[in-house]
Amino acid sequence: MKISSETAATMTVTGGQVQMNAGEEKDGQKTELKPLIESDYIFIEIHESEIPWLKVFSKKPHKEFSQCSSEEKRAIFDALDTIEKMMLEYYRPEKINIASFGNMLPHLHWHIMARFKEDSYFPEPMWGAKQREASLQLPSFDNFLELLRGRLKEPSGLV
């Protein structure tokens, strides 16, 4: 199973500016896709994978976490905390992985993914050596995203 959503977007960073890329072509028309979730300080995207995997980006094109304001840092950690708790509750994974590298895309972002003993790479990182062929039977990713949007829109949430 490959996890994706019609609401996912891709982005590029050119000259320090974040640009959301056009989405899929439908009926000969390019569709503009928006971030999954967006606030004043961050946006969240889906990383297509066999496992639930989201990316939390700073809205400003910071290269390093230390360049973020206190508000931006708080928004990033609040998002990671909420996503982690919801992934644990909804998917019951073996482990949650959270990582920030930025070597290929020098725009501050964090990967957060639910890991399962049965996934293709476990216990290796998702960028590591494939361990097995997997066919995970997971609860609906779209349902998870709707629940996540709702949680992040609550008074104590991000948006």
C-alpha positions in Angstrom: 0.0 0.0 0.0 1.4 3.4 -0.9 0.1 6.2 1.3 -0.9 9.4 -0.6 -3.7 11.8 -0.7 -5.3 14.0 -3.3 -4.6 17.0 -1.0 -0.8 16.5 -1.0 1.5 19.1 -2.5 5.0 19.2 -3.6 7.3 22.2 -3.3 10.6 23.6 -4.4 12.8 26.3 -2.9 14.2 28.8 -5.4 16.1 31.8 -4.3 15.0 31.3 -0.7 11.3 31.3 -1.6 9.0 28.4 -1.1 7.0 27.5 -4.2 4.2 25.0 -4.2 4.3 23.0 -7.4 1.4 22.2 -9.7 -0.4 19.0 -9.0 -1.7 16.2 -11.1 -3.1 16.8 -14.6 -6.8 16.0 -14.8 -8.7 16.3 -18.0 -5.8 18.2 -19.6 -5.8 20.8 -16.7 -3.0 21.3 -14.2 -4.4 21.4 -10.7 -2.7 23.5 -8.0 -2.3 21.6 -4.8 -2.1 23.2 -1.4 -0.3 22.1 1.7 -2.2 19.5 3.8 -2.3 21.9 6.7 -1.0 25.4 7.0 -0.6 28.0 9.8 1.1 31.3 10.1 4.5 29.6 10.9 4.4 26.1 9.3 2.9 23.9 6.7 2.5 20.1 6.6 2.9 17.8 3.6 2.5 14.1 2.9 5.5 12.1 2.0 4.3 9.2 -0.2 5.3 5.9 1.3 4.0 2.6 2.4 3.9 4.0 6.0 2.1 7.0 7.4 4.7 9.8 6.9 4.3 13.5 7.1 6.7 16.5 6.8 6.5 19.7 8.9 8.1 22.7 7.2 8.8 26.2 8.5 6.9 28.6 6.4 9.9 30.9 6.2 12.9 29.5 4.2 15.1 28.9 7.3 18.0 26.5 6.7 18.6 25.7 10.4 16.3 25.4 13.4 18.3 28.0 15.3 17.2 30.6 12.8 13.5 30.2 13.8 11.7 32.6 16.1 10.3 31.3 19.4 6.9 31.2 17.8 8.1 29.2 14.8 9.9 26.7 17.1 6.7 26.3 19.2 4.5 25.8 16.1 6.9 23.1 14.8 7.1 21.2 18.1 3.4 21.5 18.8 2.7 20.0 15.3 5.2 17.2 15.9 3.8 16.5 19.3 0.2 16.4 18.0 1.1 14.3 15.0 3.1 11.8 17.1 0.3 11.4 19.6 -2.3 10.9 16.9 -0.2 8.4 14.9 0.3 6.4 18.2 -3.4 6.4 18.9 -4.7 5.8 15.4 -2.1 3.4 14.0 -0.5 1.8 17.1 2.9 1.5 15.5 6.0 -0.1 16.9 7.8 3.2 16.9 7.5 6.8 15.7 10.5 8.2 13.9 11.2 11.9 13.8 14.1 13.3 11.8 15.4 16.5 10.4 18.3 16.5 7.8 17.8 19.1 5.1 20.9 18.0 3.1 18.9 17.6 -0.2 16.4 20.3 0.5 17.9 23.1 2.6 14.6 24.4 3.9 13.9 23.5 7.6 11.6 20.5 7.8 11.0 17.5 10.0 9.9 14.0 8.9 7.5 12.2 11.2 6.6 8.6 10.4 4.8 5.7 12.0 7.0 2.5 11.9 5.9 -1.1 12.0 7.8 -4.3 12.5 6.2 -5.5 9.2 7.2 -2.5 7.1 9.7 -3.0 4.3 12.6 -1.3 6.1 12.1 -1.9 9.8 14.3 -1.8 11.9 16.4 0.2 9.4 15.6 3.8 8.6 13.3 4.4 5.7 16.3 5.6 3.8 18.2 2.4 4.6 18.4 -1.1 3.1 15.1 -2.8 2.3 14.6 -5.7 4.6 11.6 -7.4 3.1 8.6 -7.0 0.8 5.7 -5.7 2.9 2.0 -5.3 2.4 0.8 -3.4 5.4 -2.9 -3.4 6.2 -3.4 -0.1 7.9 -6.4 2.0 8.9 -7.4 4.7 6.3 -4.8 7.4 5.8 -7.5 9.8 4.6 -9.5 9.3 7.8 -6.3 9.9 9.8 -5.7 13.2 7.9 -9.3 14.4 8.6 -8.9 13.6 12.3 -5.5 15.4 12.3 -7.0 18.5 10.6 -9.7 18.6 13.2 -7.3 18.2 16.1 -5.0 21.0 14.7 -8.0 23.3 14.3 -9.1 22.9 18.0 -8.5 26.0 20.2 -5.3 24.5 21.5 -4.2 23.5 18.0 -2.1 25.2 15.3 -4.6 26.7 12.9 
